[in-house]
């Protein structure tokens, strides 16, 4: 039985790798209860691929993971907004600006992951983590918002959310950005998965939608 569906992204923005896909691949390789699916960094295809994966595996939990170059921490996201405002083109050359993820959808969705408990668990393991209140306005936020919309409307009973991971050291070597080794990101994600499977309600964390 598949309890957990994890997704990561293909490389984008000129990068040769994406640590989100590297980390979820590493993690699911050692868990019998989890599967990993790579999402295209393409606005027109990302949510189709995600929906197909949820429909196929019907997991208990969905955690989508993306790259956040420049962040020092593993960051569970708290809220997704109904907005796409792409700073760069996606991998198909599309660059939508100021358009909704879902026309007519709620302004925002809160995660149904216990983000504060997840962060506490990751920190207790000596890994860098913090709660994030913005998933940006690129494909990561589109996937996060689209995920929560799918779970709210079409897959009741499945919980989910989004987590960003930092650059790998190899990516960061070309910049002054902080980084985290892929195996450490995978360790953090495993703690987040285990916490989300065992903790269903986070203290002071709202759930549902903003209208």
C-alpha positions, -999 to 999 in steps of 0.1 A, spaced: 0 0 0 12 35 -9 9 58 22 29 87 8 33 103 -26 63 125 -29 69 147 -59 100 167 -70 107 188 -101 128 184 -131 157 209 -134 148 244 -146 163 278 -150 195 265 -166 203 241 -137 214 206 -145 199 190 -114 170 198 -91 176 188 -54 139 183 -49 138 154 -72 172 141 -60 160 141 -24 126 125 -29 142 98 -51 167 90 -24 140 89 3 116 67 -15 144 44 -25 145 33 12 108 34 21 83 7 11 54 29 18 63 58 -5 65 65 -42 82 94 -60 69 112 -92 89 138 -111 68 168 -121 76 189 -152 85 225 -145 58 235 -170 27 254 -161 4 235 -185 15 201 -175 25 201 -138 -10 198 -123 -21 172 -149 9 150 -139 1 155 -102 -35 147 -105 -27 115 -125 -3 104 -98 -28 110 -70 -55 91 -89 -31 62 -95 -17 58 -61 -45 72 -38 -20 79 -10 -28 89 26 -4 118 23 10 140 -6 41 161 -1 53 181 -31 89 193 -29 106 221 -48 139 239 -50 143 273 -32 177 286 -42 189 311 -17 171 297 13 193 281 40 166 259 55 142 232 46 110 251 46 75 235 49 51 260 33 21 272 52 0 289 25 -5 287 -13 -20 317 -32 -42 317 -63 -16 335 -84 9 328 -111 34 356 -118 64 340 -134 97 358 -131 113 335 -158 98 312 -185 90 277 -176 107 248 -194 83 251 -223 89 288 -227 57 300 -211 57 330 -188 22 338 -175 19 370 -155 -8 379 -130 -31 350 -137 -49 327 -113 -39 291 -107 -76 282 -107 -99 308 -121 -127 314 -96 -108 295 -69 -103 306 -33 -77 333 -27 -55 309 -8 -53 274 8 -35 265 40 -15 233 41 -29 204 60 6 193 71 16 200 108 43 225 97 54 236 131 57 201 144 76 191 112 100 220 117 106 211 153 114 175 144 138 185 117 156 210 141 158 183 168 177 162 143 203 190 139 191 200 104 181 235 93 144 242 91 118 269 94 82 276 84 77 296 52 47 318 45 53 322 8 58 296 -18 65 323 -44 44 327 -76 62 303 -99 55 266 -106 61 256 -70 32 277 -58 11 266 -87 16 230 -77 10 237 -40 -22 256 -47 -33 230 -73 -26 202 -49 -47 217 -21 -75 225 -45 -75 189 -57 -75 175 -22 -103 199 -11 -125 191 -41 -117 157 -55 -97 137 -30 -113 142 4 -94 125 33 -60 129 17 -37 154 34 -10 173 18 14 202 15 46 216 0 82 217 12 111 237 -3 147 225 -1 179 246 -6 204 243 -34 229 214 -34 265 224 -26 274 219 -63 247 244 -73 257 269 -47 294 267 -56 287 291 -85 271 316 -61 272 329 -26 239 310 -18 236 286 12 233 249 4 224 215 19 236 181 8 210 160 -9 212 132 17 206 157 44 176 171 26 163 136 23 168 131 60 148 162 67 120 151 44 118 117 60 113 134 94 86 156 78 69 125 63 70 106 96 57 136 116 29 143 91 18 106 93 17 107 131 5 143 138 -28 153 122 -33 187 138 -7 214 144 -11 239 173 -23 273 161 -21 263 124 -53 271 105 -66 248 78 -89 252 49 -93 282 26 -91 319 26 -119 337 6 
